[in-house]
Amino acid sequence: MASVPPTVVLCREYFGPARAAVVSGWVFAFHMVGTGWRIALTAGIGRDLSGSYLIAWITAAVLCFLAAASLFLMPGSRKAVSEVPEEIQDEVNSAAME
């Protein structure tokens, strides 16, 4: 399942093209950190208590279905940011010159 392209598109749509790369980077970083300690630890504890990973798999499936269902609750598409704030435009211009 590829989640990066839709995430980048959402970041670009909601935060504008100038900020999309930084925001999607932070989203990716927090996703990896959160998954690394929380899910691995929880699945390990469940395995120690029950002797099986079945609880972890069922929980993951339920969370996936809830995440998919939550898409129906999202508001309509927002307008894309048409103007780049001046301080960001200065950063973009200076980065392009380097």
Secondary structure, 3 states (H helix, E strand, C coil): CCCHHHHHHHHHHHHCHHHHHHHHHHHHHHHHHHHHHHHHHHHHHHHHHHCCCHHHHHHHHHHHHHHHHHHHHCCCCCCCCCCCCHHHHHHHHHHHHC
